[in-house]
């Protein structure tokens, strides 16, 4: 009977170790752009808010991606919405354990874009 409990305990420990090592973090950051005839700057916590941008302009915001785990992790960044306007300095990379990296989120508003509010989302996956 003790042998059976011993095997179950080992299986449980192995399962917990692999569950922790394979954990995945996910974050979404809203992106907000206002196309206007007037240039404005607006910085808010938790949002990449570019304020009011003139059609035909280019703007950049930098974000810091952190890996709080001791082992290296794979990072994948994806834009949903306005993919033709928004580019990233890097879309996928390996991040060493307990480190961080700066990634630029670039917006290039096409000439002729109509005034109004435009929204997108930056999705960050840490595998």
C-alpha positions in Angstrom: 0.0 0.0 0.0 2.8 2.4 0.8 4.5 1.7 -2.5 1.3 2.8 -4.3 1.2 6.1 -2.4 4.8 6.6 -3.2 4.2 6.2 -6.9 1.2 8.5 -6.9 3.3 11.2 -5.0 6.1 11.0 -7.6 3.6 11.2 -10.5 1.9 14.3 -8.9 5.3 16.0 -8.3 6.4 15.4 -11.9 3.0 16.7 -13.2 3.3 19.9 -11.0 6.9 20.5 -12.2 6.0 20.2 -15.9 2.8 22.3 -15.4 4.9 25.1 -13.9 7.6 24.9 -16.5 5.1 25.0 -19.4 3.0 27.8 -18.0 2.1 30.5 -20.4 1.5 34.2 -19.8 -0.8 36.3 -22.0 -1.5 40.1 -22.0 -3.5 42.4 -24.2 -2.7 46.1 -24.6 -5.4 48.3 -26.3 -4.1 50.7 -28.9 -6.0 53.9 -29.5 -5.4 56.3 -32.4 -7.3 59.5 -33.2 -6.9 61.0 -36.7 -7.4 64.7 -36.5 -6.5 68.0 -38.1 -4.7 69.0 -34.8 -1.7 67.2 -33.3 -2.2 66.1 -29.6 -0.2 63.9 -27.2 -2.0 61.6 -24.7 -0.3 59.1 -22.4 -2.4 56.7 -20.3 -1.4 53.8 -18.1 -2.2 50.4 -19.6 -3.0 51.7 -23.1 -0.8 52.6 -26.0 -2.6 55.8 -26.7 -1.1 57.8 -29.6 -3.3 60.8 -29.1 -4.4 62.7 -32.2 -2.2 62.1 -35.2 -2.3 63.9 -38.6 -2.9 61.7 -41.6 0.4 60.8 -43.2 2.3 61.0 -39.9 4.5 58.4 -38.2 4.6 57.8 -34.4 6.4 55.3 -32.1 5.8 54.1 -28.6 8.2 51.8 -26.7 7.0 49.0 -24.4 9.1 46.8 -22.1 8.5 43.1 -22.2 9.6 41.3 -19.0 10.2 37.6 -18.4 9.7 37.0 -14.6 10.6 33.3 -14.9 14.1 32.0 -14.2 14.3 30.1 -17.5 14.2 31.6 -21.0 10.9 32.0 -22.7 9.6 32.5 -26.2 7.8 35.8 -26.8 5.3 36.3 -29.6 3.7 39.7 -30.3 0.7 40.1 -32.6 -1.4 43.1 -33.7 -5.1 42.7 -34.2 -6.7 45.5 -36.2 -4.9 48.2 -38.3 -2.2 45.7 -39.3 -1.5 47.8 -42.4 -0.8 50.8 -40.1 1.1 49.2 -37.2 4.4 47.5 -37.2 6.6 46.1 -34.5 10.4 46.3 -34.2 10.3 42.6 -33.3 7.4 40.2 -33.5 9.0 37.1 -32.0 12.1 36.5 -29.9 13.6 34.5 -27.1 13.8 36.4 -23.7 16.4 35.2 -21.2 15.2 34.4 -17.7 14.5 37.3 -15.3 15.2 39.9 -18.1 13.3 42.4 -20.2 13.5 43.8 -23.7 12.2 47.1 -25.3 10.0 46.7 -28.4 8.9 49.6 -30.5 5.3 49.8 -31.7 5.2 52.0 -34.8 2.2 53.6 -36.4 2.2 55.1 -39.9 -1.1 56.7 -40.7 -1.8 56.6 -44.4 -2.2 59.9 -46.3 -5.9 60.4 -46.9 -7.1 58.5 -43.7 -10.3 60.0 -42.5 -10.6 61.8 -39.1 -11.9 59.6 -36.3 -11.1 57.1 -33.7 -9.3 53.8 -34.6 -8.6 50.9 -32.3 -6.3 47.9 -32.3 -4.9 45.4 -29.8 -1.3 44.3 -29.2 -1.3 40.7 -27.9 1.7 39.5 -26.1 2.3 35.8 -25.5 5.1 34.5 -23.2 5.6 30.7 -23.7 
